[in-house]
């Protein structure tokens, strides 16, 4: 993947994260106003207006820029009759998982992330709409990237790692009795979510023990494994979700490949700022 492509993806994810954090912090509580007390320390009170002012100084510029960028993309995409179908969006998500490891713990039903991905596709279409790509170039790209024709099965996997086999068997006994896997996982690893959330992985993933992959082959959605021996004890896997892999024809990949080639041919840094003047952007922050 080129530096310019990577920049688009990274910037999009950063803006999404900032927007998500600030949205929940800024979101007004019912019947609240800027003079509302949001915290107190002894006799000292912290007002909502103070919190908002501090948040604005820390995140306001970046959040507003992200909102502007998104609106610029929407308006100019509409102006240029550019759109993204649901089929394109799903394929993009699958292929980015395959090629870039894009959002390894992000599932295609995450509306916020999929909206950001849609905007990323529209932005790339804007950048490459006038780039000419020959059928010969497409054929060579597909020959060199044969893996694009088949995306793998994906498993959303959690695990509980314990020191002794008896503990793993106790976990399985609790699960059989109706216990919730994530509740048990939090009990065994209460302070570190990453300790039990493995995200979306495929049978080709090389970042988990080989014994996990062997066990996954026999598991379906909603099932858990038998005790698995690992370096420091035993583990139990749980498959929360299974996403079946999908095959794509040359015809289905054509527009995706042309866009990828077009992005590689760009001689400018990929930034939405390039389109601000065209969209007539004005904002309170200095450039």
C-alpha positions, 0 to 999 in steps of 0.5 A, a space after each residue: 500500500 502506498 504512503 498516500 493510501 495509508 495516509 487516507 486510512 489513518 487520517 480517517 480513523 483518527 478523525 473518526 476516533 476524535 469525533 466519537 470521543 468528543 461526541 459523547 463528551 459534548 452530547 447534552 444531557 436532558 434538561 441541562 444547560 451550560 451552567 450545570 455542575 458536572 463535578 464537584 471537589 469539596 466546595 468547588 464546582 466544575 460547570 459544564 461550560 468549563 468542560 466544553 471550553 476545555 474540550 474545545 481547546 483540546 479537540 475542537 479544531 480537529 473535530 470541526 475539521 473532520 466534520 468539514 472534511 466529511 461534508 466537503 466529500 458528501 457535497 462534491 461527491 453529489 456534485 460529481 454524481 459519485 456514489 457507493 453501493 452497499 455491494 461496493 462498501 461490503 467488498 471494500 471492507 472485506 478487501 481492506 481487511 484482507 490487504 491492510 488489516 483495516 480495523 481488525 476489531 471492526 465489524 461491518 454492522 458498525 454504522 459509524 465506521 462503515 460511514 467513514 469507510 464510505 466517505 473514504 471510498 468517495 474521497 478516493 473516487 473524487 481524487 481518481 475520477 480523471 485518472 485513466 487506467 487501461 485494461 492491461 494495467 488492471 489485468 496485471 494488477 489482478 495477476 499480481 494480487 490474485 488473493 483479492 479474488 477470495 476473501 477468507 472466513 472471519 471469526 470474531 473471537 474471544 478467549 479466556 487464558 488460565 493457568 491450569 486445565 482444571 480452571 479451563 474445565 471450570 470455565 466450560 462447565 459454567 458456560 454449559 450451565 448458561 454463564 455469559 462468556 464475556 462476563 467470565 472473561 472479565 472475571 478472569 481478566 477484569 482490567 484489560 479488555 485486550 486480554 480476552 478480545 482477539 478481534 476478527 481473525 481468519 484461519 490464516 492469521 499468524 498473530 495467535 497460537 497455531 492451536 487456536 487456529 486448529 480449534 477454530 476450524 471446528 467451531 461455529 458462531 456461538 460455540 466455545 472450544 475445549 481446553 486448549 494447551 498454550 505456553 503458560 497454561 490453557 485457554 478457552 475460545 469463544 466465537 461470537 460471530 462468523 463472517 463467511 468469506 466471499 469470492 469476487 470475479 474480475 468484473 466485480 473487482 474492476 472498479 476497485 482495482 482501477 481506483 487502487 491503481 489511480 491512487 498509486 498514480 497520484 502526484 499530490 498528497 491525498 488531503 480533503 483540504 485540496 477541495 475546500 476552496 471549491 466547496 466554499 469552506 469558511 471556519 472560525 479557526 485560522 488555516 
